[in-house]
Amino acid sequence: MIDFINSVFNLAFSLVDFFLHYDYSQPIPLLKAIAVYISIPLVFGIIYSVYKSNQIFRAMHAFDEPKGTPLEKNQNQEDWDKILAGGKSENENDRKQAVISADSLIEKILAMAGYSGENLGDKLKNIEPADLDSLDALWEAHKVRNRIAHESGYALPKEDAEQALNLFEKALKELEYI
C-alpha cells in the first residue's frame, strides 16, 4: 500500500516537474495563430450583436421620445380634421383621397418611428402585435386603401370611408399623433 501511495506521489511530482520545466516557446506561435482565427469571427459577432441590439432598442423605444408641443398637436389635429372632412364628403373622389391621405400619413409616422419597408404594407409586416394594439385596425384600413388604388372600378361608399378613417384615427391616437 505504501508503494502505491509512493508511486502516486512520484507520478504527481513528475507531472508538476514536467509542466514547470517544459519549453513553452514551441507551441506559442501555433496558439497565437489559433487565437487570431478564433478572435476575428468573435469580434464580428460582437459588432453584429451590438448593431442588432441597437435596432431592437430603438424599435422598443420609438414612441418613448418627448411628445410634440401643444402647438404641434393642434396642427396635427387640424390636418387630421381636414382628412376627416374629405372622408365625409358627398364626392366619392374626395373620400378616396382622404383614405389615401390617411394611409400616407400613417406610413410617414411609422417611418419616423424607425419601421422599415417600401410601403405601409411592408412597415406593418415589421411591427410586432405587442408593439401596436391597433395593428389589426391599420391592416383593415390599409386594405380599403389598396382597393382604391388597385381596383379601377371600386366605388367607395361613405360608410366604408368613415370606417377606414376611424380605424386610422384609432392608430393615430395610439401613436399620440392626435
Buried (B, 14 or more C-beta within 10 A) or exposed (E): EEEEEEEEEEEEEEEEEEEEEEEEEEEEEEEEEEEEEEEEEEEEEEEEEEEEEEEEEEBEEBBEEEEEEEEEBEEBEEBBEEBBEBBEBEEBEBBBBBBBBBBBBBBEBBEEBBBEBEEBBEBBEEBEEEBBEBBEBBBEBBEBBBBBEEEEEBEBEEEBBBBBBEBBBBBBEBBEBB
